[in-house]
Amino acid sequence: MRLLVGLGNPGPKYARHRHNVGFLAMDAIASRHGFPPFRQRFQGEVSEGRLGNERVALLKPLTYMNESGRSVGAAARFYKLAPPDVVVMHDELDLAPGKVRVKQGGGAAGHNGLRSIDAHLGNDYWRVRIGIGHPGHPDRVTGWVLNDFAKADAEWLEAMLDAVADAAPLIAAGDAANFMNRVALLTQPPR
């Protein structure tokens, strides 16, 4: 069993914010792989299904970003999962828009959602870091992450979400390297 978590903030006001790219990824995975509708549970929305041979729960915490760990911790305890069985997909300022990197463990790097999960679960879970780019100055970060993706972002955003959904069975199987390779291959601009 794997728990795939997408970080974001609940409600229509936040739906297309850069900070909500984790929620968008969960929706893309659920849609691509025929998961049932999300239902409220664990202070979040959850949908259970299969990715390849793996049983998977997709989770979108509804506790707001800064308290994501409450929801993730509750789900991990319910499913009796160790931190390495949890994969968290989140926005990453320090990656170019549309770039995806995976790592296990590490620090929160100023991300309050990760800081909250660390407090409830430890930090040995997997992170799928989804690049949203940086606004250029630290004073503009909050406005950047808490605003909608620009219309110009639509092309790379949809391609990246489609690639993450396509490659999701690989990350569910614990194959981080091939997951990253598949996403990179599917998001390469045409020559």
WOPENOR-V261032 format. One line per field, one symbol per residue. phi: phi as a letter, one per 20 degrees, with the letter a starting at -180 (. if undefined). A space follows every 50 residues. Layout:
BEGIN
phi = ???
END
This chain:
BEGIN
phi = .cdddderdfofgdgdfgfefffffffffgffdmffgfcfallbdccdac cmeefcdecdfdemgfdgfffffffffgeldegfedcddbfcfedfgnfc ccbdmoeelnefffgffgfecndeeecdedfdmdfobgfdfgfffecfgf gfegffffffffffffeggfffenefffgfffffffdfffe
END
